[in-house]
Each structure stands twice: as structure tokens, then as C-alpha cells.
Amino acid sequence: MLTAVFSLAGALVFGAADFLGGLAAKRVSSVLVTAVAALTGFVLLAVAAPFLGGDWNPDDVFWGVVSGIAGAIAISLLYACLAIGPMSILSPLTAVVSAVVPMVWGLVVGGERFAALGYWALGLALVAVVLVGFVPERGAVRPSLRGILMAVGSGVAIGTFFVTIDQTSEESGVVPLVLNRGVTAVIMFAAVGVLALLAARRRERMPRPANLGAAAAPARSTATAAGVRLAIACGAVDVTANGLLLIGIRAGDLSVAAVLGAMYPAGTILLAALVLKERIAPVQWAGLVLALVAAGMLALA
């Protein structure tokens, strides 16, 4: 029961973090958004860690670092594939793959077993993920092979995050998440530095008129400040989602937590409808209802 509740709650909160991250990425680069969000999460967890407790044993430290590497790869590929589009196909593809990888790991490697109701529920949850995300866009185009490969890669990396976090002990508390956010922040800020260096070299080769740059500077500064603030909010929400999913994973089976955790597009869609007044299609409502039904079935199983 706890696994279903916390995993589904974590998925919805993750969706909120993606929503904030998407808004921030419209103002600054997605790499910078990821870096700032990761750093925010690291700071919050570092402050909370002494109160929440956790043992720093070598195995948990190792898996926390590996999960941080997987997280950096996952988010980088996710933003990259969504930028290529179409989002209505690539986003749910990522979610489905992210659910399948740990589900297969849990059932094949971890030796997890369910009653017949549990297997039906897992299948129903995967259908729900597809229905929530697969909404045909007006004039949508077929995804490119590059976009598909990036989406699959992102899904595998997200699934790897679930698997690596599942390897940590309950005695470690939030230590793996502290390492996860710290490693991701280091990797992403290093990427920001490399991209900034490359951009500076390009500007040296193709200098722009001085008056044009001065005129555009205030607008760029305002957009950057707004983007950073949104990225900070994204990081705070994201770390909350990580905590909920950690509880869900440790409370029960990895395969259940992963499938319900893959419902994160639902949170993004609901917020887009409430804040941006975007329309939720009937097929998406059907997916949300199926997700709740699957969560109840998994709790019973």
C-alpha cells in the first residue's frame, strides 16, 4: 500500500518539477536549468541530512554516486529529445522505457513475484502511461531516429536511477539522494562551463555589433533571472519527489514503484491545464483514471 501511495505521489510531484523546469528552459539553457536544480536539491538535502539521519557506508555511497551519474544522463537526454520533438511521442516513450527497465530488473534479477492481479495491474499502469502521454499534436510529425534513440536512452537512464537507488540500504537514509544531487550538479555545471567556453570562442570568430548587444542585454538579463528562479523552484520540488520515490521503493517492490513512478507526465499535464489553461484530452483523462485503478490493484496485490 505504501509503495503505491508514495510512488504515485512522487510521480505527480516529479511532473510538477518537470513543469517548472520546462518553463525555466524557455528562458535559459536546459543544461543550466538542470545544473541549478541539482545544486538546489543538494543544498536542501545537505541541510536536512543531519536531522533526517543516514549512515555513510561504502556501498550506499557508491550507489548514490552511480545514481547521480544516471540522473545527469537522464535529464540531459530528456531535454535534448524533447527539444527535437514531437513531445507527444517522445515524452511517453521515455516514461514507458523508464518503467520497463526496473520492472524487468525487479522481476528477473530481483526475484519479485506477484499474484495474478499484480501482473494485470502492471500492464494496466503501462497502458495508463501511454494514454497520458500519447496525444496527437496538430500537424505532428514522425519522430526522427535521433529523437527516438535519445528518448530510449533517457528512459534507460531514468530506469537505472530506480535500480541504483533500490540497491541502497534503509540505514543510509537520505545519504544516497545527497550524493545523487551533488554528483548531478557537478556534472551539469561542468557541462555549463564547457558550453560557455565554446560559445565564447564562437563569438570571438563572429563578433556582433556592439550596439545590438547592448540593446539586447537588459532583456537577456531579465529572462536569465526569471529562468534561474524557476530552476531553483524546480530543484526544491524535484528533491521532494526523489524523497517520496525513495520511500516508495524501500516500502515494497521495485517494479511497482517504477511503473507508478513513470506516471510523472500526469503531473505536468495537470499543471499545464491549471496554470497555462492547456486542454486535457479525453484520452488523457482515461489514462489518469486507469493509473488510479492500477495503483489500487497494485496495493491489493
C-alpha positions as CSV (number, residue, x, y, z in Angstrom):
1,M,0.0,0.0,0.0
2,L,2.7,2.5,1.0
3,T,4.7,1.7,-2.2
4,A,1.7,2.6,-4.4
5,V,0.8,5.8,-2.4
6,F,4.3,7.2,-2.2
7,S,5.4,6.2,-5.8
8,L,2.3,7.7,-7.4
9,A,2.6,10.9,-5.2
10,G,6.3,11.1,-6.2
11,A,5.4,10.8,-9.9
12,L,2.9,13.7,-9.6
13,V,5.4,15.8,-7.8
14,F,8.1,14.9,-10.4
15,G,5.6,16.1,-13.0
16,A,5.4,19.4,-11.2
17,A,9.2,19.7,-11.3
18,D,9.2,19.0,-15.0
19,F,6.6,21.7,-15.5
20,L,8.8,24.2,-13.7
21,G,11.9,23.0,-15.5
22,G,10.2,23.4,-18.8
23,L,9.2,27.0,-18.0
24,A,12.8,27.7,-16.9
25,A,14.2,26.1,-20.1
26,K,12.3,28.6,-22.2
27,R,14.3,31.4,-20.6
28,V,17.8,29.8,-20.1
29,S,19.5,26.7,-21.5
30,S,18.2,23.4,-20.3
31,V,21.7,22.4,-19.2
32,L,21.8,25.4,-16.8
33,V,18.3,24.6,-15.6
34,T,19.4,21.1,-14.7
35,A,22.6,22.3,-13.0
36,V,20.8,24.9,-10.9
37,A,18.0,22.5,-9.9
38,A,20.5,19.8,-8.9
39,L,22.5,22.3,-6.8
40,T,19.4,23.5,-5.1
41,G,18.4,19.9,-4.3
42,F,21.9,19.2,-3.0
43,V,21.9,22.2,-0.7
44,L,18.4,21.4,0.7
45,L,19.3,17.7,1.3
46,A,22.7,18.7,2.9
47,V,20.9,20.9,5.3
48,A,18.3,18.3,6.1
49,A,20.6,15.3,6.3
50,P,21.8,15.8,9.9
51,F,18.2,15.9,11.1
52,L,17.0,13.0,8.9
53,G,19.9,10.8,9.6
54,G,21.7,8.2,7.5
55,D,24.8,6.0,7.5
56,W,27.7,6.8,5.1
57,N,28.7,3.2,4.4
58,P,30.8,2.5,1.2
59,D,28.1,0.5,-0.7
60,D,25.5,3.2,-0.3
61,V,27.9,5.9,-1.2
62,F,28.8,4.0,-4.4
63,W,25.2,3.5,-5.4
64,G,24.4,7.1,-4.6
65,V,27.2,8.3,-6.9
66,V,26.1,5.9,-9.7
67,S,22.6,7.2,-9.4
68,G,23.9,10.8,-9.8
69,I,25.6,9.9,-13.0
70,A,22.5,8.2,-14.3
71,G,20.4,11.2,-13.3
72,A,22.7,13.6,-15.2
73,I,22.5,11.5,-18.3
74,A,18.7,11.0,-18.0
75,I,17.8,14.7,-17.7
76,S,20.3,15.8,-20.4
77,L,18.9,13.3,-22.9
78,L,15.3,14.1,-21.9
79,Y,15.6,17.8,-22.6
80,A,17.5,17.1,-25.8
81,C,14.9,14.7,-27.2
82,L,12.0,17.0,-26.2
83,A,13.7,19.9,-28.0
84,I,13.8,17.7,-31.1
85,G,10.2,16.6,-30.7
86,P,7.5,15.8,-31.2
87,M,6.9,15.8,-27.4
88,S,3.6,14.0,-27.6
89,I,5.5,10.9,-28.8
90,L,9.0,11.1,-27.2
91,S,7.9,12.1,-23.7
92,P,5.7,9.0,-23.1
93,L,8.3,6.8,-24.9
94,T,10.8,7.9,-22.2
95,A,8.2,7.2,-19.5
96,V,7.4,3.7,-20.7
97,V,11.1,2.7,-21.0
98,S,11.8,4.2,-17.6
99,A,9.1,1.9,-16.2
100,V,10.1,-1.3,-18.1
101,V,13.8,-1.3,-17.2
102,P,13.4,-1.5,-13.4
103,M,10.3,-3.7,-13.8
104,V,12.3,-6.3,-15.7
105,W,15.2,-5.9,-13.3
106,G,12.9,-6.5,-10.3
107,L,11.1,-9.5,-11.8
108,V,14.1,-11.2,-13.5
109,V,17.1,-10.2,-11.3
110,G,15.4,-9.3,-8.0
111,G,13.1,-12.3,-8.0
112,E,10.0,-10.3,-7.3
113,R,6.7,-12.2,-7.7
114,F,3.1,-11.1,-7.7
115,A,-0.4,-12.6,-7.6
116,A,-2.2,-12.6,-11.0
117,L,-3.8,-9.3,-10.0
118,G,-0.4,-7.7,-9.7
119,Y,0.6,-8.5,-13.2
120,W,-2.6,-7.3,-14.6
121,A,-2.1,-4.1,-12.7
122,L,1.4,-3.6,-14.0
123,G,0.1,-4.0,-17.6
124,L,-2.7,-1.5,-16.9
125,A,-0.3,1.0,-15.4
126,L,1.9,0.8,-18.6
127,V,-1.3,1.4,-20.7
128,A,-2.1,4.4,-18.5
129,V,1.4,5.9,-19.1
130,V,0.9,5.6,-22.8
131,L,-2.6,7.2,-22.7
132,V,-1.4,10.1,-20.6
133,G,1.4,11.0,-22.9
134,F,0.4,10.0,-26.4
135,V,-1.7,12.9,-27.5
136,P,-1.5,13.7,-31.3
137,E,-0.3,17.2,-31.8
138,R,-1.9,19.3,-34.6
139,G,0.4,18.8,-37.6
140,A,2.6,16.4,-35.6
141,V,5.5,14.8,-37.5
142,R,7.1,11.4,-37.2
143,P,10.0,11.4,-34.7
144,S,13.4,11.2,-36.1
145,L,15.7,8.2,-35.3
146,R,17.9,10.5,-33.3
147,G,15.0,11.7,-31.2
148,I,13.8,8.1,-30.6
149,L,17.3,7.0,-29.6
150,M,17.6,9.9,-27.2
151,A,14.2,9.1,-25.7
152,V,15.1,5.5,-25.2
153,G,18.4,6.4,-23.7
154,S,16.8,8.8,-21.3
155,G,14.3,6.2,-20.3
156,V,17.0,3.6,-19.7
157,A,18.9,6.2,-17.5
158,I,15.8,7.0,-15.5
159,G,15.2,3.3,-15.0
160,T,18.8,2.9,-13.9
161,F,18.2,5.6,-11.3
162,F,15.4,3.5,-9.9
163,V,17.6,0.4,-9.9
164,T,20.6,2.0,-8.3
165,I,18.6,3.7,-5.5
166,D,16.9,0.3,-4.8
167,Q,20.4,-1.1,-4.1
168,T,20.9,1.2,-1.1
169,S,20.0,0.2,2.5
170,E,17.3,1.8,4.6
171,E,20.0,2.7,7.2
172,S,21.5,5.1,4.6
173,G,18.5,7.4,4.9
174,V,18.8,10.3,2.5
175,V,22.6,9.9,2.0
176,P,22.1,8.4,-1.5
177,L,20.0,11.3,-2.5
178,V,22.6,13.8,-1.2
179,L,25.2,12.1,-3.4
180,N,22.8,11.9,-6.3
181,R,22.1,15.6,-6.3
182,G,25.7,16.5,-5.7
183,V,27.2,14.4,-8.5
184,T,24.5,15.5,-10.9
185,A,25.2,19.2,-10.0
186,V,29.0,18.7,-10.6
187,I,28.5,17.0,-14.0
188,M,25.9,19.6,-15.2
189,F,27.9,22.7,-14.1
190,A,31.0,21.2,-15.8
191,A,28.8,20.9,-18.9
192,V,27.7,24.5,-18.5
193,G,31.3,25.6,-18.3
194,V,32.3,23.7,-21.4
195,L,29.3,25.1,-23.4
196,A,30.1,28.6,-22.2
197,L,33.7,28.3,-23.3
198,L,32.6,27.0,-26.7
199,A,30.1,29.9,-27.1
200,A,32.7,32.4,-26.2
201,R,35.1,31.1,-28.9
202,R,32.3,31.2,-31.4
203,R,31.6,34.9,-30.5
204,E,35.2,35.7,-31.0
205,R,35.1,34.3,-34.5
206,M,31.9,36.1,-35.4
207,P,31.7,39.3,-33.4
208,R,28.3,41.1,-33.3
209,P,27.8,44.9,-33.5
210,A,28.3,46.5,-30.1
211,N,25.1,48.5,-30.1
212,L,23.0,45.4,-30.8
213,G,24.5,43.5,-27.9
214,A,23.9,46.4,-25.5
215,A,20.3,46.8,-26.6
216,A,19.6,43.1,-26.0
217,A,21.4,42.9,-22.7
218,P,18.6,44.0,-20.4
219,A,16.1,41.6,-21.9
220,R,18.6,38.7,-21.6
221,S,19.3,39.6,-18.0
222,T,15.7,39.6,-17.1
223,A,15.0,36.3,-18.8
224,T,18.0,34.7,-17.2
225,A,17.0,35.9,-13.7
226,A,13.5,34.5,-14.2
227,G,14.8,31.2,-15.5
228,V,17.2,30.8,-12.6
229,R,14.4,31.4,-10.1
230,L,12.2,28.8,-11.8
231,A,15.1,26.4,-11.8
232,I,15.6,26.8,-8.1
233,A,11.9,26.1,-7.5
234,C,12.2,23.1,-9.8
235,G,15.1,21.8,-7.7
236,A,13.2,22.1,-4.5
237,V,10.2,20.3,-5.9
238,D,12.4,17.7,-7.6
239,V,14.1,16.7,-4.4
240,T,10.7,16.3,-2.7
241,A,9.8,13.9,-5.5
242,N,13.0,12.0,-5.0
243,G,12.3,11.6,-1.3
244,L,8.8,10.3,-2.0
245,L,10.0,7.8,-4.6
246,L,12.8,6.7,-2.2
247,I,10.2,5.9,0.4
248,G,8.1,4.1,-2.2
249,I,11.0,2.0,-3.4
250,R,12.0,1.0,0.1
251,A,8.5,0.2,1.2
252,G,7.9,-2.5,-1.4
253,D,8.7,-3.9,-4.8
254,L,10.9,-2.0,-7.2
255,S,8.8,-3.0,-10.2
256,V,5.6,-1.5,-8.7
257,A,7.4,1.7,-7.6
258,A,9.0,2.1,-11.1
259,V,5.8,1.7,-13.1
260,L,3.8,4.1,-10.9
261,G,6.8,6.5,-10.8
262,A,6.6,6.6,-14.6
263,M,3.3,8.4,-14.3
264,Y,5.2,11.7,-14.0
265,P,3.8,13.2,-17.2
266,A,0.4,13.3,-15.4
267,G,1.7,16.0,-13.0
268,T,3.0,18.1,-15.9
269,I,-0.3,17.8,-17.8
270,L,-2.4,18.7,-14.8
271,L,-0.4,21.8,-14.0
272,A,-0.3,22.9,-17.7
273,A,-4.1,22.7,-17.7
274,L,-4.4,24.7,-14.4
275,V,-1.7,27.3,-15.0
276,L,-1.4,27.6,-18.7
277,K,-5.0,26.7,-19.5
278,E,-3.9,23.8,-21.8
279,R,-6.7,21.3,-22.7
280,I,-6.6,17.8,-21.2
281,A,-7.8,15.4,-23.9
282,P,-10.3,12.7,-23.1
283,V,-7.7,10.0,-23.7
284,Q,-5.5,11.6,-21.1
285,W,-8.3,11.6,-18.5
286,A,-8.8,7.9,-19.3
287,G,-5.1,7.4,-18.6
288,L,-5.3,9.2,-15.3
289,V,-8.3,7.1,-14.2
290,L,-6.5,3.9,-15.3
291,A,-3.5,5.0,-13.3
292,L,-5.5,5.3,-10.1
293,V,-7.2,1.9,-10.8
294,A,-3.8,0.3,-11.3
295,A,-2.4,1.9,-8.1
296,G,-5.3,0.4,-6.2
297,M,-4.8,-3.0,-7.8
298,L,-1.1,-2.9,-7.0
299,A,-1.8,-2.0,-3.4
300,L,-4.1,-5.1,-3.1
301,A,-1.6,-7.3,-4.9
